[in-house]
Amino acid sequence: MLPETELFSLVVPVLNEHEVLRDTYATLTAILEGLGMPFEVVVVDNGSTDATPADMRSICAADPRWKFIRLSRNFGYQNSITAGMLAARGDAIMIIDADLQDPPELIPAFVAKWREGHDIVFGIREKRTGESPLRVIPTMLAMRFITWMSDDVKLPLHSGDFRLITRRVRDAFAHLPETTRYVRGMIHWLGFRQVGIPYVRRGRLKGESKVNPLYLVGFMFNAVFNFSIKPLRMFSLFGLSVLGLTTVLAVVYLVMSFLTSPPPGVTTVLMLLLANLGVLSLGIGVLGEYIAKIYAESKRRPLFLVDYTVNLDVHGVPRSPGGKTLSPVEALPTSRAVNDAELPPAA
């Protein structure tokens, strides 16, 4: 049984969530206060262009338990939740989106699993309601494709970023240096004691989703190329199959040349040439994706830059798995240091 003095951290990535942020604050605060333990909420703004920063300035001024990290630009969803997890001080750290499509009322159930001794508690989307089939069906197919293709570690089907991890999992996660990130896969790769909680994902009550079909395609391929070499193996098998078929056809044509007049071969040659071109193009494309990953990793750029923070303690917070004492601001790469006078005005 964990002591009641353990700190619970909730990471909330946001991007242009002005319409829902006040409701999100009220809903999450009420649920977290019901846990009966100290908590903090770390909101990470991934370059919002609406009133989200001003809203958060106001919320943080009224409630110091809410903290704010403003990134210098949009570094992508995966990097924004990475920033939040690295800055969180909690003994348990949980991720939830500001739109609350993942039900926040399940937070106590996640905490209960943590108290039972699980290091990773992840949500499993059994069903999605309140969303268009044109959005749900491609998403579900993409999740199945990612799970089927994964071979580095088998990823649970329909798991998302709605999850809880312990501090030791976060510290282990901090050792992973990948620049192109698939965070849920990276956390599953770490191992430890894991358990899933099934739930129904609902539609947004306000605002619009920031996910479009192009993002979904990019997300799917990023997950596959980060956690699988199956595309390379499939291409190799396909190439061997084409080579085998070509060998069989060569033998057939050789036999036919002795027994009878061979059929006109112009069409066959053209088909084989086009098939060969298709195989080569596909292979070059697959290799290009992996080479692009290598190129991105070789640059070793920081995952994100922080413009400013609000309500984050900058003194004596342990951050490094190696034992060095770092503050959240020191742990996160920052573009500049600011004081209260430089912050944007509250809403």
Legacy VTK file of the C-alpha trace (Angstrom):
# vtk DataFile Version 3.0
C-alpha trace
ASCII
DATASET POLYDATA
POINTS 347 float
0.000 0.000 0.000
1.437 3.351 -1.024
1.399 6.173 1.517
-1.208 8.872 1.077
1.492 11.535 0.825
2.523 10.333 -2.652
2.160 13.047 -5.278
-0.002 12.455 -8.350
0.842 14.280 -11.596
-1.523 14.725 -14.523
-0.048 15.791 -17.878
-2.432 17.590 -20.261
-1.152 18.422 -23.777
-3.040 21.280 -25.456
-3.175 22.935 -28.853
-5.744 25.700 -29.418
-8.078 24.437 -26.681
-9.489 27.814 -25.590
-13.073 26.581 -26.042
-12.740 23.668 -23.614
-9.967 24.707 -21.226
-12.154 26.221 -18.494
-14.441 23.181 -18.473
-11.411 20.903 -18.461
-10.008 22.735 -15.435
-13.259 22.424 -13.485
-13.792 18.736 -14.355
-10.243 17.574 -13.688
-9.834 19.570 -10.477
-13.025 18.088 -8.991
-11.933 14.532 -9.840
-8.369 14.986 -8.597
-9.522 16.517 -5.326
-11.562 13.358 -4.793
-8.414 11.207 -4.875
-7.515 12.306 -1.356
-3.849 12.896 -2.212
-1.694 15.838 -3.310
-1.712 16.436 -7.042
-0.379 18.694 -9.771
-1.562 19.256 -13.332
1.130 20.018 -15.920
-0.371 21.595 -19.039
1.915 21.617 -22.084
1.013 24.110 -24.797
2.297 22.931 -28.166
2.332 26.334 -29.858
-1.312 27.424 -29.555
-2.342 30.454 -31.597
-5.616 31.175 -29.754
-6.223 32.375 -26.167
-4.985 29.130 -24.576
-1.802 30.683 -23.062
-3.763 33.566 -21.534
-6.343 31.152 -20.137
-3.615 29.059 -18.543
-1.955 32.169 -17.072
-5.245 32.973 -15.360
-5.831 29.394 -14.169
-2.299 29.082 -12.779
-2.653 32.390 -10.926
-5.838 31.162 -9.242
-4.673 27.575 -8.570
-0.937 26.908 -7.996
-1.549 23.173 -8.365
-1.901 23.835 -12.089
1.372 24.394 -13.940
2.056 25.504 -17.476
4.779 24.844 -20.044
4.682 26.915 -23.209
6.758 25.378 -26.009
8.432 27.758 -28.455
6.467 26.230 -31.373
4.505 23.136 -32.349
6.904 20.221 -31.858
4.243 17.542 -32.322
1.994 15.682 -29.927
4.549 12.984 -29.024
7.167 15.528 -27.997
4.682 17.624 -26.046
3.648 14.711 -23.819
7.332 13.865 -23.430
7.914 17.401 -22.124
5.079 17.030 -19.640
6.278 13.681 -18.326
9.839 14.944 -17.874
8.642 18.016 -15.978
6.179 16.152 -13.723
7.230 15.662 -10.093
4.731 12.972 -9.199
5.259 9.430 -7.963
2.566 8.498 -10.494
2.229 10.393 -13.775
-0.832 10.187 -15.995
-1.622 11.597 -19.454
-5.019 12.828 -20.607
-6.067 15.061 -23.508
-7.782 18.370 -22.793
-10.850 17.413 -24.852
-11.655 14.716 -22.220
-12.688 12.176 -24.841
-10.831 9.732 -22.625
-13.088 9.671 -19.528
-11.433 11.461 -16.584
-13.799 9.671 -14.195
-11.601 6.599 -14.720
-8.587 8.316 -13.129
-9.363 6.759 -9.684
-9.419 3.296 -11.340
-5.963 3.929 -12.828
-4.701 5.067 -9.418
-6.165 1.938 -7.814
-4.226 -0.279 -10.241
-1.074 1.696 -9.431
-1.645 1.132 -5.719
-1.970 -2.589 -6.433
1.622 -2.524 -7.655
1.393 -1.936 -11.408
4.002 0.356 -12.957
2.121 1.003 -16.206
-1.665 1.243 -16.450
-2.929 1.893 -19.978
-6.389 2.456 -21.391
-7.828 0.149 -24.054
-10.403 1.725 -26.377
-13.049 -0.973 -26.664
-15.501 1.324 -28.432
-15.655 4.877 -29.775
-18.888 6.889 -29.620
-19.886 10.347 -30.762
-17.501 10.342 -33.738
-18.045 9.972 -37.468
-17.485 6.472 -38.932
-15.251 8.161 -41.509
-12.935 9.015 -38.616
-13.408 5.963 -36.388
-12.961 3.216 -39.009
-9.621 4.466 -40.425
-8.325 5.034 -36.886
-9.262 1.520 -35.738
-7.733 -0.001 -38.889
-4.550 2.014 -38.345
-4.292 0.764 -34.744
-4.724 -2.842 -35.901
-2.089 -2.333 -38.593
0.385 -0.902 -36.063
-0.188 -3.820 -33.683
0.163 -6.405 -36.470
3.359 -4.847 -37.789
5.084 -4.426 -34.420
7.817 -6.971 -33.779
10.276 -5.196 -31.451
7.638 -5.470 -28.717
4.034 -6.542 -29.230
1.868 -3.489 -28.688
-1.567 -3.963 -27.065
-4.400 -3.536 -29.537
-6.268 -0.196 -29.299
-4.153 1.163 -26.449
-3.625 4.922 -26.450
-1.698 7.624 -24.619
-4.349 7.673 -21.871
-2.143 5.928 -19.332
-0.475 6.080 -15.936
3.206 5.386 -15.293
5.247 5.360 -12.110
8.190 7.629 -11.514
10.675 4.806 -12.079
9.097 4.128 -15.479
9.391 7.838 -16.292
13.042 7.816 -15.231
13.684 4.799 -17.472
11.776 6.518 -20.294
14.097 9.527 -19.909
16.983 7.301 -21.045
15.389 6.701 -24.469
16.995 9.172 -26.901
14.815 8.745 -30.018
14.032 11.945 -31.881
11.119 10.513 -33.889
8.900 9.243 -31.102
6.008 6.833 -30.649
5.595 7.322 -26.913
3.060 4.596 -26.147
5.252 2.043 -27.910
8.366 3.279 -26.110
6.657 2.901 -22.737
5.474 -0.631 -23.539
9.020 -1.469 -24.653
10.315 -0.617 -21.165
8.583 -3.623 -19.661
7.771 -3.501 -15.928
4.403 -4.645 -14.595
1.626 -3.546 -16.961
-2.152 -3.812 -16.994
-4.893 -2.473 -19.279
-8.248 -0.918 -18.402
-10.968 -1.104 -21.107
-13.151 1.938 -21.652
-15.423 3.673 -24.156
-13.946 6.732 -25.856
-16.495 9.452 -26.465
-16.752 12.394 -28.834
-15.770 15.981 -28.124
-18.346 18.214 -26.429
-16.706 21.422 -27.666
-14.050 22.433 -30.148
-12.656 20.557 -33.107
-10.213 17.697 -33.342
-6.683 18.630 -34.435
-6.197 15.214 -36.074
-6.674 14.986 -39.852
-6.279 12.029 -42.258
-2.746 13.079 -43.230
-1.717 13.160 -39.558
-3.192 9.682 -39.063
-1.216 8.301 -42.020
1.988 9.896 -40.751
1.328 8.663 -37.217
0.748 5.116 -38.461
3.939 4.968 -40.507
5.953 6.608 -37.732
4.781 3.906 -35.314
5.516 1.098 -37.771
8.980 2.290 -38.786
9.932 2.974 -35.154
8.936 -0.440 -33.847
9.216 -2.855 -36.733
11.549 -4.021 -39.487
8.730 -6.062 -41.037
8.462 -3.709 -44.045
12.061 -4.558 -44.943
11.445 -8.269 -44.438
8.206 -8.160 -46.425
9.970 -6.409 -49.264
12.727 -9.037 -49.196
10.161 -11.852 -49.289
8.285 -10.120 -52.085
11.497 -9.740 -54.069
12.306 -13.429 -53.547
8.790 -14.363 -54.678
9.141 -12.289 -57.845
12.570 -13.847 -58.483
11.120 -17.327 -57.982
8.205 -16.629 -60.316
10.590 -15.243 -62.934
12.720 -18.404 -62.671
9.658 -20.614 -63.154
8.538 -18.577 -66.177
12.048 -18.817 -67.658
11.967 -22.612 -67.335
8.480 -22.771 -68.853
9.515 -20.613 -71.812
12.679 -22.682 -72.288
10.675 -25.933 -72.395
8.088 -24.417 -74.733
10.840 -23.255 -77.108
11.771 -26.912 -77.671
8.253 -28.334 -77.853
6.370 -25.641 -79.716
6.555 -22.098 -80.883
6.651 -19.762 -77.890
3.792 -17.259 -77.637
4.405 -13.634 -78.554
6.382 -12.169 -75.674
6.117 -8.419 -76.003
3.217 -8.145 -73.509
4.899 -10.521 -71.080
8.148 -8.575 -71.196
6.365 -5.305 -70.606
4.437 -6.756 -67.648
7.645 -8.123 -66.112
9.429 -4.810 -66.615
6.584 -2.894 -64.963
6.467 -5.415 -62.089
10.220 -5.060 -61.644
9.939 -1.261 -61.644
7.147 -1.434 -59.055
9.166 -3.727 -56.782
12.246 -1.505 -57.021
10.238 1.664 -56.353
8.550 0.092 -53.346
11.868 -1.084 -51.980
13.517 2.292 -52.432
10.588 3.928 -50.666
10.773 1.562 -47.683
14.543 1.977 -47.434
14.097 5.738 -47.708
11.807 5.789 -44.676
14.386 4.016 -42.535
17.218 6.181 -43.867
15.155 9.286 -43.048
14.806 8.006 -39.467
18.577 7.538 -39.258
19.118 11.044 -40.651
16.736 12.594 -38.112
18.404 10.756 -35.228
21.913 11.706 -36.380
21.195 15.437 -36.038
20.587 15.043 -32.280
18.425 18.129 -32.054
16.449 18.657 -28.815
12.968 17.185 -28.792
11.450 20.576 -27.991
12.253 24.063 -26.718
10.425 25.769 -23.868
9.435 29.410 -24.240
8.362 29.908 -20.614
6.799 28.109 -17.673
4.337 29.095 -14.955
4.117 27.672 -11.398
6.982 25.226 -11.933
9.364 24.986 -8.986
12.926 25.575 -10.198
14.822 24.573 -7.072
15.993 21.136 -6.005
13.622 18.848 -7.898
15.311 15.514 -8.782
15.105 14.948 -12.500
17.980 12.847 -13.785
17.942 9.010 -13.655
21.679 9.302 -12.951
20.950 11.018 -9.660
21.853 14.606 -10.571
19.469 17.192 -9.148
17.759 19.183 -11.867
14.776 21.489 -11.903
11.986 21.069 -14.456
13.285 24.090 -16.348
16.851 22.728 -16.274
15.655 19.285 -17.318
13.821 20.689 -20.330
15.729 22.468 -23.111
14.673 26.107 -22.931
14.795 28.843 -25.514
15.023 31.583 -22.894
14.442 32.347 -19.246
11.583 34.695 -18.396
10.177 36.411 -15.343
6.597 37.212 -14.422
6.765 40.627 -16.067
7.505 39.019 -19.428
4.605 36.570 -19.326
1.496 37.278 -21.405
-1.346 38.939 -19.525
-3.976 36.758 -17.887
-7.344 36.392 -19.571
LINES 1 348
347 0 1 2 3 4 5 6 7 8 9 10 11 12 13 14 15 16 17 18 19 20 21 22 23 24 25 26 27 28 29 30 31 32 33 34 35 36 37 38 39 40 41 42 43 44 45 46 47 48 49 50 51 52 53 54 55 56 57 58 59 60 61 62 63 64 65 66 67 68 69 70 71 72 73 74 75 76 77 78 79 80 81 82 83 84 85 86 87 88 89 90 91 92 93 94 95 96 97 98 99 100 101 102 103 104 105 106 107 108 109 110 111 112 113 114 115 116 117 118 119 120 121 122 123 124 125 126 127 128 129 130 131 132 133 134 135 136 137 138 139 140 141 142 143 144 145 146 147 148 149 150 151 152 153 154 155 156 157 158 159 160 161 162 163 164 165 166 167 168 169 170 171 172 173 174 175 176 177 178 179 180 181 182 183 184 185 186 187 188 189 190 191 192 193 194 195 196 197 198 199 200 201 202 203 204 205 206 207 208 209 210 211 212 213 214 215 216 217 218 219 220 221 222 223 224 225 226 227 228 229 230 231 232 233 234 235 236 237 238 239 240 241 242 243 244 245 246 247 248 249 250 251 252 253 254 255 256 257 258 259 260 261 262 263 264 265 266 267 268 269 270 271 272 273 274 275 276 277 278 279 280 281 282 283 284 285 286 287 288 289 290 291 292 293 294 295 296 297 298 299 300 301 302 303 304 305 306 307 308 309 310 311 312 313 314 315 316 317 318 319 320 321 322 323 324 325 326 327 328 329 330 331 332 333 334 335 336 337 338 339 340 341 342 343 344 345 346
